[in-house]
């Protein structure tokens, strides 16, 4: 009898494993189809201490205006797939940022915003990407701001989508949870946690066909340790930024036009952040979606893309503005310029407030 029970248990485990394998295969097939529908090709490059994976709609094409899309914390490049379909006349490049998605991770590195901006600069240089229309959601928005501050000569415009970068006047639900020692809803420890995360991050759920939810939940759970470490890196900087105005001084020096998009129901980064960005960015405009959460490009990709397209097209129709910099500034690398801005009394690098 005991032998029969053991055989049944083994058979059940084999069946579950096979089911998971089938789901993974079906998901990958569906993902390839989604990328093809968006005209995006999977690419790889080794640079900046990492093996990068990224999506590119026109590899090597320098004739089209360039959109560089930066995802948020604990997600990846595929968050842009449906949003990117509206930009046929542009070259879209969407990387997995270091430590995320299929790009490599090294536990000995620190994955804060300053370091991510430095790595991003090396990635951009390696691909010879010029005259960027850079955009970022959440963490990606904070990195986009840092890169744009350090490399104004290579940025035509900035789009911030529920972006990290300032400490909002009103605390978000996420900030309240973290400050009170609660369980971080952005870290997935179980399949149930993934459902909690989706409901927390988005007010309007995008359609996910079977078996996408199961596969994404397992993959997020498998990255639990990595995401915990990266969140600790960026949260430590956020805590330091509460007592510094370095990020606000940086915003004041960004001269490129900035479009700010935000979901009014964002529980991760409160919508009161918009007023701060508007106050300190010299050339900015904003739009708040009344019924969306933390990821408008996922929750309402067509409407979000329409606003961005109108913004970018307007800039493309204007004469190019030359960036005038002093000789001293020309000699500074991105790392040196960011360190110069944020050097503290303890000679440590501080960065932007972030999620």
C-alpha positions in Angstrom: 0.0 0.0 0.0 2.8 2.4 1.0 4.5 1.6 -2.3 1.4 2.5 -4.3 1.1 5.8 -2.4 4.7 6.7 -3.3 4.1 5.9 -6.9 1.0 8.1 -7.0 3.0 11.0 -5.4 5.8 10.6 -7.9 3.3 10.4 -10.8 1.6 13.6 -9.5 4.9 15.4 -9.3 5.9 14.4 -12.8 2.5 15.5 -14.1 2.8 18.9 -12.5 6.3 19.4 -13.8 5.1 18.4 -17.3 2.2 20.8 -17.0 4.6 23.6 -16.0 6.9 22.8 -18.9 4.0 22.9 -21.4 2.8 26.3 -19.9 6.3 27.7 -20.3 6.5 26.6 -23.9 3.1 28.0 -24.7 3.9 31.3 -23.0 7.2 31.6 -25.0 5.4 31.0 -28.3 2.8 33.6 -27.4 5.5 36.1 -26.3 7.3 35.7 -29.6 4.1 36.3 -31.4 3.4 39.5 -29.4 6.9 40.8 -30.1 6.4 40.1 -33.8 3.1 42.0 -33.8 5.0 44.9 -32.3 7.8 44.6 -34.9 10.4 44.0 -32.2 13.4 41.7 -32.5 15.3 40.1 -29.7 18.9 41.2 -29.5 21.9 40.6 -27.2 25.1 42.5 -26.4 27.8 42.3 -23.7 28.7 45.7 -22.3 28.9 47.5 -18.9 29.7 44.4 -16.9 26.5 42.7 -18.0 25.1 40.5 -20.8 22.2 42.6 -22.0 19.0 41.4 -23.7 16.9 44.0 -25.5 14.2 44.5 -28.1 14.9 46.5 -31.2 12.5 47.4 -34.0 15.2 48.4 -36.5 18.6 47.2 -35.5 21.3 49.5 -36.9 18.9 51.8 -38.6 20.0 55.4 -38.1 17.4 57.0 -40.4 14.5 56.8 -37.9 14.0 58.9 -34.8 14.9 56.8 -31.7 12.7 55.9 -28.7 14.5 54.4 -25.7 12.1 52.7 -23.3 13.1 51.9 -19.7 11.0 49.6 -17.6 10.3 49.7 -13.9 11.5 47.7 -10.9 11.0 43.9 -11.0 9.5 43.8 -14.5 11.2 43.7 -17.9 11.3 45.0 -21.5 8.1 43.2 -22.5 6.0 45.7 -20.5 6.3 47.9 -23.6 5.1 45.5 -26.3 1.5 46.7 -26.8 2.5 50.4 -26.2 5.3 50.1 -28.8 2.9 49.1 -31.7 1.9 52.8 -32.2 5.4 53.9 -33.2 5.9 52.4 -36.7 7.9 55.4 -37.9 10.3 55.2 -35.1 13.1 52.9 -34.0 12.2 51.5 -30.6 14.8 50.1 -28.3 13.7 48.5 -25.0 16.4 46.8 -22.9 16.1 44.6 -19.9 18.0 46.8 -17.4 20.8 45.1 -15.5 19.5 42.7 -12.9 16.1 42.5 -14.6 14.6 40.2 -17.1 17.1 38.3 -19.2 20.0 40.7 -18.6 22.6 39.3 -16.2 22.8 40.0 -12.5 25.8 40.1 -10.2 25.0 40.0 -6.4 28.3 41.8 -5.7 27.1 44.9 -7.6 24.9 47.7 -6.3 21.9 48.3 -8.4 20.9 51.9 -7.5 19.9 54.6 -9.9 23.3 56.2 -10.3 24.9 52.9 -11.2 22.1 52.0 -13.6 22.5 55.3 -15.4 26.2 54.7 -15.8 25.5 51.2 -17.2 22.9 52.6 -19.5 25.3 55.2 -20.9 27.7 52.3 -21.8 24.8 50.4 -23.4 23.8 53.5 -25.5 27.4 54.1 -26.6 27.9 50.5 -27.6 24.9 50.6 -29.8 25.7 54.1 -31.1 22.2 55.4 -30.2 21.9 59.1 -30.9 19.4 61.9 -30.3 17.2 59.9 -27.9 13.6 60.3 -27.0 14.0 58.6 -23.7 11.1 57.4 -21.6 10.8 55.4 -18.4 8.2 54.0 -16.1 8.7 54.0 -12.3 12.4 53.1 -11.7 13.0 53.5 -15.4 11.8 57.1 -15.2 14.3 57.9 -12.4 17.1 56.4 -14.4 16.0 58.3 -17.5 16.3 61.6 -15.6 19.7 60.8 -14.3 20.9 59.8 -17.8 19.4 63.0 -19.3 21.0 65.2 -16.7 24.4 63.6 -17.4 24.1 63.4 -21.2 22.0 66.3 -22.3 23.8 66.3 -25.6 22.2 63.0 -26.5 18.6 63.5 -25.4 15.9 65.2 -27.4 13.0 64.6 -25.0 12.0 62.8 -21.8 8.7 61.0 -21.0 8.1 60.2 -17.4 5.4 57.5 -16.8 4.6 57.3 -13.0 8.3 57.9 -12.5 10.5 57.7 -9.5 12.6 60.7 -8.9 11.0 62.9 -6.2 9.7 62.4 -2.7 5.9 63.1 -3.1 4.1 65.5 -0.7 1.6 62.7 0.0 2.8 59.2 0.9 1.8 56.4 -1.4 0.3 53.1 -0.1 3.7 51.5 -0.8 5.5 54.0 1.2 3.1 53.6 4.1 3.5 49.8 4.0 7.3 50.0 3.9 7.6 52.7 6.6 5.4 50.6 8.9 7.4 47.4 8.3 4.7 45.6 6.3 5.2 43.0 3.5 6.4 44.6 0.3 3.7 44.0 -2.3 6.3 44.3 -5.1 8.2 41.2 -4.0 6.6 37.9 -5.0 6.9 34.9 -2.7 4.0 32.8 -4.0 1.5 32.6 -6.8 -1.0 34.4 -4.6 1.5 37.2 -4.2 1.6 37.7 -7.9 -2.2 38.3 -8.0 -1.7 40.8 -5.1 1.0 42.5 -7.0 -1.0 42.9 -10.2 -4.0 44.3 -8.3 -1.7 46.7 -6.3 0.2 48.0 -9.3 -2.7 48.4 -11.8 -6.2 49.7 -11.5 -7.1 48.4 -14.9 -5.9 44.9 -15.6 -4.6 44.2 -19.1 -5.7 41.0 -20.8 -3.4 38.0 -20.1 -4.2 34.8 -22.0 -3.7 31.4 -20.3 -1.1 30.4 -19.2 0.6 33.8 -18.9 -0.4 34.5 -15.3 0.9 31.1 -14.0 4.2 31.5 -15.9 4.8 35.1 -14.8 4.0 34.2 -11.2 6.5 31.4 -11.2 9.2 33.5 -12.8 8.6 36.4 -10.4 8.8 34.0 -7.5 12.1 32.5 -8.8 13.5 36.1 -8.8 12.5 36.7 -5.2 16.1 36.9 -3.9 17.3 39.2 -6.7 14.4 41.6 -6.5 14.7 41.8 -2.7 18.4 42.8 -3.1 17.7 45.4 -5.8 14.8 46.9 -3.9 17.1 47.2 -0.8 19.7 49.0 -3.0 17.2 51.6 -4.4 15.3 52.0 -1.1 18.5 52.9 0.7 19.0 55.7 -1.7 15.4 56.8 -1.4 15.8 57.1 2.4 19.0 59.2 2.0 17.1 61.5 -0.5 14.6 62.4 2.2 17.3 64.5 3.7 18.8 66.0 0.5 17.6 68.2 -2.3 20.2 67.0 -4.8 17.5 65.4 -6.9 15.6 68.7 -7.1 18.7 70.6 -8.1 19.3 68.1 -10.8 15.8 68.5 -12.2 16.2 72.2 -12.4 19.2 71.7 -14.8 17.3 69.5 -17.2 16.4 71.7 -20.2 14.8 69.1 -22.5 11.1 69.1 -22.9 9.4 66.6 -20.5 6.1 64.9 -20.8 4.7 63.6 -17.4 2.0 60.9 -17.5 0.5 59.5 -14.3 -2.3 57.2 -13.2 -4.4 59.0 -10.5 -4.9 55.7 -8.8 -1.2 54.8 -8.5 -0.6 53.1 -5.2 3.2 52.7 -5.6 4.2 56.4 -6.4 1.6 58.9 -5.4 0.1 61.2 -8.0 1.1 64.2 -5.9 4.6 63.6 -7.4 3.4 65.3 -10.6 3.2 68.8 -9.0 6.8 68.4 -7.7 8.1 67.4 -11.2 6.2 70.4 -12.7 7.7 72.8 -10.2 11.3 71.8 -10.8 11.5 70.8 -14.4 11.8 74.0 -16.5 10.0 72.7 -19.6 7.3 70.2 -18.6 3.7 69.3 -19.3 1.5 66.6 -17.7 -1.5 64.5 -18.1 -3.2 62.4 -15.4 -5.3 59.4 -16.3 -8.3 59.4 -13.8 -8.9 55.6 -13.8 -5.4 54.1 -14.2 -2.7 53.0 -11.7 1.1 52.6 -11.8 1.5 51.4 -15.4 -0.5 53.4 -17.9 1.4 52.0 -20.9 0.1 48.5 -19.8 -3.3 49.5 -18.6 -4.2 51.8 -21.6 -1.4 51.3 -24.2 -3.2 53.0 -27.1 -4.2 56.2 -25.2 -0.8 56.4 -23.5 1.0 56.0 -26.8 -1.2 58.6 -28.5 -0.1 61.2 -26.0 3.6 60.3 -26.3 3.4 60.2 -30.1 1.9 63.7 -30.3 4.6 65.0 -27.9 7.5 63.4 -29.7 6.2 64.3 -33.2 6.0 67.9 -32.1 9.6 67.9 -31.0 10.7 66.2 -34.2 9.1 68.9 -36.3 11.2 71.6 -34.5 14.8 72.5 -35.5 17.4 70.5 -33.5 18.7 72.4 -30.5 22.5 72.2 -30.1 23.7 71.5 -26.6 26.4 74.0 -25.5 28.7 72.7 -22.8 31.9 74.0 -21.2 35.2 72.2 -21.9 35.3 71.1 -18.2 31.9 69.5 -18.5 32.9 67.7 -21.8 35.7 66.0 -20.0 33.4 64.4 -17.3 32.0 60.9 -17.8 28.4 60.1 -16.7 29.7 58.5 -13.5 31.9 61.6 -12.7 29.1 64.0 -13.4 26.6 62.1 -11.3 29.1 61.7 -8.5 29.9 65.4 -8.6 26.3 66.3 -8.2 25.6 63.9 -5.3 28.9 63.7 -3.4 28.1 63.8 0.3 30.3 64.6 3.3 31.1 60.9 3.6 32.2 60.8 -0.1 29.4 58.5 -0.9 27.1 58.7 -3.9 23.5 59.6 -3.3 20.8 59.4 -5.9 17.1 60.1 -6.7 14.2 59.2 -4.5 12.7 56.1 -5.8 10.2 53.4 -5.2 
